[in-house]
Amino acid sequence: MKSLKIAIVSDAYFPHISGVATTIKATAEELTKMGHNVKVISPIDFKYKMSAPSYPEVKLALMPYGRLKKMLDEFKPDALHISVEGPLGMAARSYAKKHGIHFTTAYHTRFPEYLRIQMGVPESLTYHVVRWFHNSANGVMVAAESLRKELDEHGIKNLLIWPRGVDAELFHPDAKIDLPGKRPIFMYMGRVAHEKNIEAFLSLDLDGTKYVVGDGPARKSLEKKYPDAIFTGYKFGKELAGHLAAADVFVFPSLTDTLGLVMLEANACGTPIATFPSQASDAVVKRGENGIVSTDLKEACMEALKLSRARCREIALDMGWQKPAQMFLDNLVVSKAE
């Protein structure tokens, strides 16, 4: 395959840490190794920004079309991928439609469910916008088959599978650090927000210590309500891997996530997963091997303690970023050929 110029436009990217940002960065790095020229366009490229509703630390580009058009006109991409349905995503969609450019999108975040939980917006209304945004694309990438089926039922078309990977060199059992607290240690890592369903974890009657690694708008209220839990704030790089490797069970209570990238990172550290049934768990968990999936989260936590940490690591090693990047590339080629 000839070298391609690939533009990835995303409202979610560094310096804000998220599964979407990590996925895009890892994919771009792998595509670059393959010899492709990748340009990631994110809010950091724009002078004027605004805070996302309910997420003051997340900055979105304000009226980005003019500068985005200039950047895409100069780059002249062979393939355009739009990652998030935010201001940049909307501007990129408008640019592509105006210029007759094929493009792909990705369904990373369950915005209909998030907006219902946060603001009471009916899911039917938000799904109308989601269909409008994604059905104009030549391909819509999703992380798991179960999510593909669900979105198909909601009328989303041209759905393509794009799995996730993990950096198994950074996230490694040897990264383990000493953590205070009675064993076993049950750990959540990620954004501390109400839509993550963290209270389903913190309210469990578990013998041991609960850790919450991360930050967000719900942290203060949860710290006050659950004073026995240890809230660490954000951790990055080796320190983050050290926390995951030190946990006995990684607890993933979210019912709205689609990625589950943090579960892969925990597995790479040898840490088994306890989680509810969800699209994210469908994409990551081999039940009874690297994690326990149950509607009874306490039962899942206790059963996960019995799993082989070596097997968790073994499964994670099969999930590097090279294969997902190749599938992303194949999806781009398919979308351009239609």
Helices and strands as residue ranges (DSSP letters): E 5-9, H 19-33, E 37-41, G 43-45, E 49-52, E 55-61, H 65-75, E 79-82, H 87-99, E 103-106, H 111-119, H 123-134, E 139-142, H 145-153, E 159-161, G 173-175, E 185-189, G 194-196, H 199-202, E 209-213, H 219-225, E 230-233, H 237-246, E 249-252, H 261-268, E 273-275, H 279-284, E 291-293, H 297-304, H 309-317, H 322-337
